[in-house]
Structures are given as structure tokens and as C-alpha cells.
């Protein structure tokens, strides 16, 4: 079961999150370009500000989802982030 969850995380979730992050980045950059290009038109600037905000929000959500997936798989599945140093202080320092 651990191998299945790790495979789903690596082969499906991570590429999907990366794709959505890239889309949010494109929306963010397009918003910046529109804000610069349409400096005089207030309605276009308002739309561009919304695109910038939505892009930032999307990137934040995708980064949070990626971190959550890594935390869950690392903690519960692979034990990567668990307490790996057991023993007395003298044993750990050797």
C-alpha cells in the first residue's frame, strides 16, 4: 500500500500540482503585463489587478498543496520526517 500511495503522489499528484502552479504563474505574469500595457485604462487595470491576485492566490494554494502532500507522504508513508535519532546523547553523537 505504501508503494501505491508513493507512486500516486509522484506520478499523478506532483505533476498535476506543478501544472496548476504553472497555470497560476502564467495568470500572474499575464496580469502584470496587462497592468503595464494598459496603464491609462482604469477598467483594464482593475482586471489586471484581479489576475495578479488570482495568480498569487493560485500559486500559494498549489505550493501549500505540494507541501501538504510531501508532509503526509514523508511522515506517514515513508517515515522520512519521523524521529530517526533514538538512543542516549552519547550514542547519537558518535
Secondary structure as GFF3:
##gff-version 3
##sequence-region A 1 94
A	DSSP	alpha_helix	2	8	.	.	.	ID=ss1
A	DSSP	pi_helix	9	13	.	.	.	ID=ss2
A	DSSP	alpha_helix	14	37	.	.	.	ID=ss3
A	DSSP	alpha_helix	42	72	.	.	.	ID=ss4
A	DSSP	pi_helix	73	77	.	.	.	ID=ss5
A	DSSP	alpha_helix	89	93	.	.	.	ID=ss6
###
